[in-house]
Amino acid sequence: ECGPEGKNLRLDYALKTTATSVPDHLRCAMCSGVVKNAMIIPWDSEGRTACETCIRNGLVQNEFRCPITGRDGVSPEDLVPNHGLRKEADRFIKDVMEKMDEIEINIVAEQKKREGRIEGEASAISKSDFLALEGNDDDKVVAVPMREKQSTSRQHRQGKDPFGDPFGGDDVFGGDVFDVDGDKGD
């Protein structure tokens, strides 16, 4: 967002997001964007205005022929700053950006509100929603959501083993794979 290009992109984004259109009197006759450093074109009988950079560059590139009116022999020195329109364009941009800021603040607030609801719902889950398998002090505690275990057991009973247990175990942990005290092949 540095420099004029970044500002133009941000303004374009803000205009789209706020569904705001640029009033015709604030549009540059050359680039059609919001006029920047508005200049009065004294030889234009229609009273159009242009960005200072657009009209100055246009005159030089067209060998001092006005790119708006087609009039020959005009000089960039004849251009006059339109101070009133400059202030109005600045106010317009400021208002659009403030609307954009309000929209962004509302979006962030809504996201935080949703996150708060999700966190609140997560904290409302009780310990009874989990099956805790505990051992002695040397073992780690394993918590498995009971809903997951129940649905997994249901799938296993129906012959749909979600873990692809090749040993035919009857639990969600792989059955006899974990049976370290079982037959040792005596």
VMD Tcl script that draws the C-alpha trace (Angstrom):
set ca {
  {0.00 0.00 0.00}
  {2.94 2.33 -0.38}
  {2.90 5.02 -3.00}
  {0.16 6.12 -5.37}
  {-0.49 2.63 -6.78}
  {-1.13 1.19 -3.31}
  {-3.47 4.05 -2.47}
  {-5.33 3.58 -5.76}
  {-5.78 -0.14 -5.11}
  {-6.99 0.51 -1.56}
  {-9.41 3.17 -2.79}
  {-10.71 0.89 -5.55}
  {-11.22 -1.87 -2.98}
  {-12.97 0.55 -0.61}
  {-15.27 1.83 -3.39}
  {-16.28 -1.75 -4.25}
  {-16.68 -2.86 -0.66}
  {-18.78 0.15 0.32}
  {-20.73 0.01 -2.98}
  {-19.91 3.68 -3.54}
  {-19.62 5.18 -6.99}
  {-17.51 8.19 -7.80}
  {-19.65 11.23 -8.69}
  {-19.06 12.39 -12.26}
  {-17.81 15.82 -11.20}
  {-15.04 14.14 -9.16}
  {-13.84 11.92 -12.05}
  {-10.74 12.73 -14.05}
  {-11.62 13.26 -17.71}
  {-8.58 11.18 -18.66}
  {-8.16 8.29 -16.20}
  {-11.80 8.21 -14.94}
  {-10.61 7.77 -11.35}
  {-11.17 10.18 -8.49}
  {-9.41 13.36 -9.59}
  {-6.07 13.92 -7.84}
  {-4.78 17.47 -7.63}
  {-7.66 18.65 -9.80}
  {-6.80 21.11 -12.53}
  {-9.13 23.46 -14.38}
  {-8.67 23.17 -18.12}
  {-9.43 26.77 -19.15}
  {-9.84 26.00 -22.88}
  {-12.44 23.25 -22.25}
  {-15.91 24.72 -22.86}
  {-17.51 21.68 -21.14}
  {-15.75 22.50 -17.87}
  {-14.13 19.08 -17.45}
  {-11.35 18.57 -14.99}
  {-8.38 16.22 -14.82}
  {-5.68 15.04 -12.47}
  {-2.67 17.30 -12.64}
  {-0.38 14.41 -13.63}
  {-2.80 13.05 -16.26}
  {-3.30 16.36 -18.07}
  {0.35 17.50 -17.87}
  {1.66 14.16 -19.16}
  {-1.06 14.05 -21.82}
  {-0.14 17.49 -23.13}
  {3.57 16.68 -23.33}
  {2.99 13.28 -24.95}
  {0.61 14.77 -27.55}
  {2.96 17.63 -28.43}
  {0.83 20.23 -26.63}
  {-2.44 19.09 -28.17}
  {-5.09 18.62 -25.47}
  {-5.96 14.92 -25.12}
  {-9.45 15.90 -23.89}
  {-10.54 18.60 -26.30}
  {-8.13 18.10 -29.20}
  {-7.14 21.76 -29.15}
  {-3.61 22.46 -30.48}
  {-0.98 24.75 -29.03}
  {-1.98 24.64 -25.38}
  {0.56 24.81 -22.58}
  {0.65 23.09 -19.20}
  {1.36 26.56 -17.82}
  {-2.21 27.57 -18.71}
  {-3.67 24.98 -16.30}
  {-5.17 26.31 -13.07}
  {-5.44 24.34 -9.80}
  {-9.05 23.69 -8.83}
  {-8.70 24.09 -5.06}
  {-12.39 23.64 -4.31}
  {-12.60 20.37 -6.24}
  {-9.37 19.17 -4.65}
  {-10.88 19.65 -1.19}
  {-14.12 17.95 -2.25}
  {-12.22 14.97 -3.73}
  {-10.17 14.65 -0.53}
  {-13.38 14.72 1.57}
  {-14.97 12.09 -0.68}
  {-11.95 9.79 -0.35}
  {-11.85 10.34 3.41}
  {-15.56 9.46 3.73}
  {-15.19 6.30 1.63}
  {-12.18 5.18 3.65}
  {-14.03 5.81 6.92}
  {-16.95 3.69 5.66}
  {-14.43 1.01 4.73}
  {-12.86 1.15 8.18}
  {-16.31 0.75 9.77}
  {-17.00 -2.30 7.60}
  {-13.64 -3.83 8.52}
  {-14.25 -3.16 12.22}
  {-17.67 -4.81 11.98}
  {-16.19 -7.83 10.21}
  {-13.52 -8.25 12.88}
  {-16.11 -7.82 15.65}
  {-18.36 -10.44 14.04}
  {-15.43 -12.86 13.71}
  {-14.49 -12.35 17.35}
  {-18.12 -12.83 18.34}
  {-18.24 -16.13 16.42}
  {-14.91 -17.22 17.90}
  {-16.24 -16.39 21.36}
  {-19.29 -18.55 20.70}
  {-17.10 -21.41 19.52}
  {-14.83 -21.08 22.53}
  {-17.88 -20.92 24.79}
  {-19.32 -24.04 23.19}
  {-15.99 -25.84 23.52}
  {-15.75 -24.98 27.19}
  {-19.30 -26.23 27.70}
  {-18.17 -29.76 26.79}
  {-18.00 -31.69 30.01}
  {-15.58 -34.39 31.11}
  {-18.37 -36.92 30.74}
  {-18.14 -36.39 26.97}
  {-14.75 -38.14 27.08}
  {-13.61 -41.59 28.07}
  {-10.37 -41.33 29.99}
  {-8.08 -44.32 30.09}
  {-5.78 -43.92 33.01}
  {-2.93 -46.08 34.25}
  {-0.32 -45.77 36.95}
  {1.83 -42.66 37.35}
  {4.25 -43.79 34.64}
  {1.51 -44.06 32.00}
  {0.07 -41.19 30.07}
  {-3.60 -40.31 30.22}
  {-5.44 -40.78 26.95}
  {-8.74 -39.03 26.35}
  {-10.91 -40.23 23.50}
  {-14.17 -38.50 22.68}
  {-16.90 -41.00 23.50}
  {-18.95 -40.03 20.47}
  {-16.03 -40.93 18.21}
  {-15.49 -44.25 20.00}
  {-19.17 -45.10 19.82}
  {-19.45 -44.33 16.12}
  {-16.20 -46.17 15.42}
  {-17.41 -49.23 17.34}
  {-20.69 -49.05 15.43}
  {-18.78 -48.99 12.14}
  {-16.67 -51.94 13.30}
  {-19.76 -53.98 14.24}
  {-21.14 -53.31 10.76}
  {-17.92 -54.66 9.21}
  {-16.69 -51.20 8.23}
  {-13.45 -50.88 10.15}
  {-12.37 -47.24 9.64}
  {-8.82 -48.05 10.73}
  {-8.39 -51.05 8.46}
  {-7.45 -53.30 11.40}
  {-5.91 -56.41 9.80}
  {-5.83 -58.18 13.17}
  {-9.59 -58.15 13.71}
  {-9.38 -56.37 17.04}
  {-12.60 -55.37 18.72}
  {-11.58 -51.89 19.84}
  {-10.64 -48.62 18.20}
  {-6.99 -49.06 19.15}
  {-6.18 -52.05 16.92}
  {-7.15 -54.96 19.17}
  {-4.45 -57.51 19.87}
  {-1.71 -55.33 18.41}
  {-1.53 -53.75 21.84}
  {-1.88 -57.05 23.71}
  {1.71 -57.27 24.96}
  {0.84 -59.78 27.69}
  {-0.88 -62.19 25.26}
  {0.50 -65.45 23.81}
  {4.20 -65.30 23.07}
  {4.20 -68.37 20.85}
  {5.06 -71.00 23.54}
}
mol new
graphics top color blue
foreach p $ca { graphics top sphere $p radius 0.5 }
foreach p [lrange $ca 0 end-1] q [lrange $ca 1 end] { graphics top cylinder $p $q radius 0.2 }
display resetview
